[in-house]
Amino acid sequence: MIVIIYGHYYTLNYIFMVNIQVKNNIKLLNYTTIKIGGYTEFFAEPETIFEVIEYLKWVKLNNLKYRIIGAGSNLLIKNTFHKGLTICTRKLKKIKINKISGLVEAECGVMLPVMANLLAQNGCEGGEWLIGIPGTIGGAIFMNAGSGKLWISKYLLSVEVLDTENLSIYKIDKENLIFKYRFSSFQTNNLTILRANFIFRPNKNIKKITQETKQNLKKKTSTQPYHLPSFGSVFKNPINNYAGKLIEEAGLKGFAIGGAQVSMMHSNFIVNNGDATSEEIYELISVIQQKVLQKKGIFLHPEVRMIGY
Ligand SMILES: Cc1cc2nc3c(=O)[nH]c(=O)nc-3n(C[C@H](O)[C@H](O)[C@H](O)COP(=O)(O)OP(=O)(O)OC[C@H]3O[C@@H](n4cnc5c(N)ncnc54)[C@H](O)[C@@H]3O)c2cc1C
C-alpha cells in the first residue's frame, strides 16, 4: 500500500517552519569510508526529517542538482567539483525498538551496527549480521545490503519516502517495492528514504544474540581489511560464483595502481593505502574487469555506486 502522509507539503510549511543552513565548498573525502572525494558546492547534514524536506524544497526552488549520501561506505566520489547540494543523513539517527513485538522504527541515518547492538540488548533476533556493515539504514535499503543469504529487505515492513518531484511523503509497504541481490527499487526512482519500519523476532535470549553479534564482527574484521579505508566489496558476486575468487584467480591479489590496491586479505576489496586518487581507484576497477573478463570470461558488475562518473 502507498499512503500519502504529507501531500502538498507547502501548505504545512508554516507549521513545521525550520531554519536551514548550507555549507559551501565542502570536501567529501571525510564523508566516505574510502577517504576519497572532491568538493561539493553545497553541503547539509539535517538533524530532522523536516529539515530534509526544507533542503529539498530549496534545491527545487533553485533548480539545483542534489545527491543523498549516508555513511559513504559504498561510494566512489570523483575528485572534482560537484555542483549542487550533497545531503548527508548521518545525523538522522532516531530509533525506537519495541522489544515485545520486535517492531523497529528507524530514521534513515541510523547506523547498522547501532541497530544490531540495540536489537541484541532488547532480545530481538535476526539482526546479528548487521554489526559488520558500516552503513546507514537508508544506504542499506537502497543497496539491499546483506550478508550471505540474509538481506536487509527480509526484515523490512515499510519505508517512508520523500518524492522530490512533488515534495510529498509516502509510506510504501515492502510488497510494493522490488528487492533483489544488491538491488532495490530506489536505484531506479527519485525517492529519498526518510524512515523505515522493520520486524525482528522478539523475546529471545539476550546473551546468545549478543554473543552471536560479537562473533559476527570478529569474523568480519578477521577476514576483511577493516583496518584500511575501503568501500567493502567492489563487485557483485556473479551467479554461482564469487568475485573475490575470480579476481584472485586472475592473478590480481595485491595488484596496485598508485595508492589503490586489491586487498591482500580479501580480493573483492580495494583499499586506499593512504594517497589513492579517485582516478586510480576507477582505473583499478576497469583493469580488474578487463582481466577477469579475459581470463575467466565473466564480466564483473560494480556494487559500488559512483558519483561524478
Ligand atoms: C568495511 C566494509 C564492509 C562492508 N560490508 C558489507 C556487507 O557485508 N554487505 C553489504 O551489503 N555491504 C557492505 N558494505 C558496503 C556498504 O556498507 C553498504 O552498501 C551500505 O548499506 C551502504 O550504506 P551507506 O549509508 O554507507 O550508503 P552510501 O554509501 O552513503 O550510499 C550508497 C547509495 O545509497 C544511496 N542512499 C543513501 N542513503 C539514502 C537515503 N536515505 N535515501 C535514498 N538513497 C540513499 C546513495 O545515494 C548511494 O547511491 C561494506 C562496506 C565497508 C566499508
The ligand as a Tripos MOL2 file, in Angstrom:
@<TRIPOS>MOLECULE
LIG
   53    58     1     0     0
SMALL
NO_CHARGES

@<TRIPOS>ATOM
      1 C1         34.3830   -2.4530    5.6090 C.3       1 LIG1
      2 C2         33.0830   -2.5340    4.8390 C.ar      1 LIG1
      3 C3         32.3190   -3.7050    4.8930 C.ar      1 LIG1
      4 C4         31.1280   -3.8000    4.1780 C.ar      1 LIG1
      5 N1         30.4080   -4.9630    4.2570 N.ar      1 LIG1
      6 C5         29.2330   -5.0660    3.5890 C.ar      1 LIG1
      7 C6         28.4360   -6.2600    3.6640 C.ar      1 LIG1
      8 O1         28.7680   -7.2190    4.3520 O.2       1 LIG1
      9 N2         27.2950   -6.3080    2.9610 N.ar      1 LIG1
     10 C7         26.8560   -5.2640    2.1940 C.ar      1 LIG1
     11 O2         25.7850   -5.3670    1.5900 O.2       1 LIG1
     12 N3         27.5840   -4.1280    2.0930 N.ar      1 LIG1
     13 C8         28.7460   -3.9960    2.7660 C.ar      1 LIG1
     14 N4         29.4810   -2.8430    2.6740 N.ar      1 LIG1
     15 C9         29.0290   -1.7490    1.7760 C.3       1 LIG1
     16 C10        28.1660   -0.6760    2.4650 C.3       1 LIG1
     17 O3         28.4450   -0.5790    3.8420 O.3       1 LIG1
     18 C11        26.6640   -0.9500    2.2690 C.3       1 LIG1
     19 O4         26.3270   -0.9330    0.9060 O.3       1 LIG1
     20 C12        25.8040    0.0980    2.9960 C.3       1 LIG1
     21 O5         24.4910   -0.3350    3.0090 O.3       1 LIG1
     22 C13        25.8660    1.4820    2.3630 C.3       1 LIG1
     23 O6         25.2430    2.3980    3.2590 O.3       1 LIG1
     24 P1         25.7210    3.9270    3.3440 P.3       1 LIG1
     25 O7         24.8670    4.6110    4.3250 O.co2     1 LIG1
     26 O8         27.1640    3.9980    3.5650 O.co2     1 LIG1
     27 O9         25.3440    4.4030    1.8880 O.3       1 LIG1
     28 P2         26.2150    5.3790    0.9400 P.3       1 LIG1
     29 O10        27.4570    4.6900    0.5610 O.co2     1 LIG1
     30 O11        26.3320    6.7050    1.5720 O.co2     1 LIG1
     31 O12        25.2590    5.4580   -0.3200 O.3       1 LIG1
     32 C14        25.0230    4.3110   -1.1230 C.3       1 LIG1
     33 C15        23.8580    4.6320   -2.0670 C.3       1 LIG1
     34 O13        22.6670    4.7430   -1.2920 O.3       1 LIG1
     35 C16        22.0090    5.9830   -1.5770 C.3       1 LIG1
     36 N5         21.3850    6.4380   -0.3340 N.ar      1 LIG1
     37 C17        21.9640    6.5310    0.9020 C.ar      1 LIG1
     38 N6         21.0700    6.9590    1.7950 N.ar      1 LIG1
     39 C18        19.9060    7.1640    1.1200 C.ar      1 LIG1
     40 C19        18.5930    7.6060    1.5010 C.ar      1 LIG1
     41 N7         18.2910    7.9530    2.7510 N.pl3     1 LIG1
     42 N8         17.6380    7.6700    0.5360 N.ar      1 LIG1
     43 C20        17.9120    7.3470   -0.7450 C.ar      1 LIG1
     44 N9         19.1300    6.9210   -1.1630 N.ar      1 LIG1
     45 C21        20.1040    6.8210   -0.2310 C.ar      1 LIG1
     46 C22        23.1200    6.9260   -2.0400 C.3       1 LIG1
     47 O14        22.6220    7.9700   -2.8640 O.3       1 LIG1
     48 C23        24.0340    5.9580   -2.8030 C.3       1 LIG1
     49 O15        23.5970    5.8010   -4.1390 O.3       1 LIG1
     50 C24        30.6920   -2.7160    3.3950 C.ar      1 LIG1
     51 C25        31.4510   -1.5240    3.3580 C.ar      1 LIG1
     52 C26        32.6290   -1.4390    4.0740 C.ar      1 LIG1
     53 C27        33.4190   -0.1680    4.0250 C.3       1 LIG1
@<TRIPOS>BOND
     1     1     2 1
     2     2     3 ar
     3     2    52 ar
     4     3     4 ar
     5     4     5 ar
     6     4    50 ar
     7     5     6 ar
     8     6     7 ar
     9     6    13 1
    10     7     8 2
    11     7     9 ar
    12     9    10 ar
    13    10    11 2
    14    10    12 ar
    15    12    13 ar
    16    13    14 ar
    17    14    15 1
    18    14    50 ar
    19    15    16 1
    20    16    17 1
    21    16    18 1
    22    18    19 1
    23    18    20 1
    24    20    21 1
    25    20    22 1
    26    22    23 1
    27    23    24 1
    28    24    25 2
    29    24    26 1
    30    24    27 1
    31    27    28 1
    32    28    29 2
    33    28    30 1
    34    28    31 1
    35    31    32 1
    36    32    33 1
    37    33    34 1
    38    33    48 1
    39    34    35 1
    40    35    36 1
    41    35    46 1
    42    36    37 ar
    43    36    45 ar
    44    37    38 ar
    45    38    39 ar
    46    39    40 ar
    47    39    45 ar
    48    40    41 1
    49    40    42 ar
    50    42    43 ar
    51    43    44 ar
    52    44    45 ar
    53    46    47 1
    54    46    48 1
    55    48    49 1
    56    50    51 ar
    57    51    52 ar
    58    52    53 1
@<TRIPOS>SUBSTRUCTURE
     1 LIG1         1 GROUP 0 **** ****
